[in-house]
Amino acid sequence: MASFSSYGVVRLFGTYVQLVPKRLEKHWDRDDEELPREIRILDAAKVMRFDMPGPIKRMLSAQNRTLAVLDKHQFGEANFHAQATHENPNPRNHFDFRVWSDTQERALYRATRRTGWNGRKYDSARRSDFFDCHRLLRFRRNQLLLRDGILNQLSGELSRVGKGYKTAFSVQISGTDELPNVGHLNELEVRLAREEVGFNEIIDYCYKR
């Protein structure tokens, strides 16, 4: 088995097509060779494809659209500074930068609500331990769903390839009971809402297992 980049590979009616751009192939014993653009038809029986699970892909797409807008206007408050002039060297600025910052922060947390991603704004005074634990549980759940989705796809692809050698071949890959599981995370979330579990227990389960 060997991995290769999915860049330039498309699937058309069950056929895998690889678009290979022009490239320069270097040789030590002769001049470099410029190879032309190619379109390759890949043998579907020898290709295993892994996709991002649909729900997670949609969540990330929606989140990243908002993050892209926030990044684009990250330093937009500079546009609201009043320009000093000779007649008015110290102009008064009525723009409330706290409202600007608060709006961006709210947009960030709303965009990342479903994924639970907390990769920004570590120093926000608005975040509580309760908030962080709920976010952590949500993020960890999405990680486990992605893990289980990958294992399920791997089982299906290995079974498909194996059936080419033996019709009855089948393999099922899953996480062991020693690994974190979605069911226990759901239970922790319910207990957290009822104030029946401490923050340390949640952090230990999410990070130390």
Secondary structure, DSSP 8 states (H G I E B T S, - for coil): ------TTEEEETTEEEEEE--EEE--SSS--EEE--EEEEE-GGG-------HHHHHHHHHHHHHHHHHHHTTTGGGGGS----SS-SS------HHHHHHHHHHHHHHHTTTT----S-TT-TT--HHHHHHHHHHHHHHHHHHHHHHHHHHHHHHHHHHHTT-TT--------TTS--HHHHHHHHHHHHTT-S-HHHHHHHHHH-
